[in-house]
Amino acid sequence: MDLIPYTRKVQYYENDPMGIVHHSNYIRWFEETRVDYMEQMGYGYRKAAEAGVDFAVLGVSCEYKSMVRFGDTVKIYMSVIALDATKLTIAYRVVDEETNQLRATGESRHCFFSAIKKRPVPLKKELPELYELIASTVPGISKQSMAI
């Protein structure tokens, strides 16, 4: 599945007193990108949540490479770099739309969490359709490993 990068125009309120995007906004942008990714796959966050599965954040990191300012437009590329029964790891690249300059890289780790059972659950068993959609975007995961 070819995913379209998430495009984000920087808003004035996202800047700090130095006139650059405040570091906390990158984490929000990563979340916006994950939501967009699921929408592109045709299985949005809302649908997963209504089925009783959420994506609990285990950790997130961001490394800032160059400044982003008000009015800039960035493209955020994400890729699933690890997927197993209960966890997911995503990598991000934030790139200036006009210059293609790398602005930031990041990673987030998640577990599939059941709101009903109040514990991590295997996505492959809870929502097999979503697991297969995610797995189809991960290099190196065979159809055999996707079978239930």
Residue pairs with C-beta under 8 A, 6 or more apart in sequence:
1 40
1 41
1 133
1 136
1 137
3 37
3 40
3 78
3 137
4 40
5 75
5 76
5 77
5 78
5 95
6 29
6 32
6 33
6 36
6 37
6 75
6 76
6 78
7 73
7 74
7 75
7 76
7 97
8 29
8 32
8 73
8 74
8 75
8 76
9 71
9 72
9 73
10 21
10 68
10 69
10 70
10 71
10 72
10 73
10 74
11 70
12 70
14 21
14 22
14 25
14 70
15 21
15 22
15 69
15 70
16 22
19 69
19 70
20 67
20 68
20 69
21 67
21 68
21 69
21 70
23 62
23 64
26 62
26 64
26 94
26 104
26 106
27 60
27 62
27 106
29 74
29 76
29 94
30 60
30 62
30 76
30 78
30 90
30 92
30 106
30 108
32 76
33 76
33 78
33 92
34 45
34 55
34 78
34 90
34 108
35 44
35 45
37 78
38 44
38 45
38 48
41 133
41 134
41 137
42 133
43 129
43 130
43 133
45 55
48 54
48 55
48 127
48 130
49 115
51 126
51 127
52 114
52 115
52 116
52 126
53 112
53 113
53 114
53 115
53 121
53 123
53 126
53 127
53 130
54 112
54 113
54 114
54 115
55 88
55 110
55 111
55 112
55 113
56 110
56 111
56 112
56 113
56 120
57 108
57 109
57 110
58 87
58 109
58 110
58 111
59 107
59 108
59 109
60 106
60 107
60 108
60 109
61 106
61 107
61 108
62 92
62 104
62 105
62 106
63 104
63 105
63 106
64 103
64 104
65 102
65 103
65 104
65 105
66 96
66 101
66 102
66 103
67 103
68 74
68 94
68 96
68 103
68 104
72 96
72 97
72 98
73 96
73 97
73 98
74 94
74 95
74 96
74 97
74 103
75 94
75 95
75 97
76 92
76 93
76 94
76 95
77 92
77 93
77 95
78 90
78 91
78 92
78 93
79 90
79 91
79 137
80 88
80 89
80 90
80 134
80 137
80 138
81 89
81 90
81 91
81 107
81 138
82 88
82 89
82 138
83 89
83 131
83 134
83 135
83 138
83 141
85 122
85 123
85 124
86 111
86 112
86 120
86 121
86 122
86 123
87 109
87 110
87 111
87 112
87 120
88 109
88 110
88 111
88 112
88 123
88 134
89 107
89 108
89 109
89 110
90 107
90 108
90 109
90 110
91 105
91 106
91 107
92 104
92 105
92 106
92 107
92 108
93 102
93 104
93 105
94 102
94 103
94 104
94 105
94 106
95 101
95 102
95 103
96 103
111 120
112 120
112 121
112 122
112 123
112 126
113 119
113 120
113 121
114 120
114 121
114 126
123 130
123 131
123 134
124 131
124 146
124 148
125 148
128 148
131 146
132 146
135 141
135 145
135 146
136 146
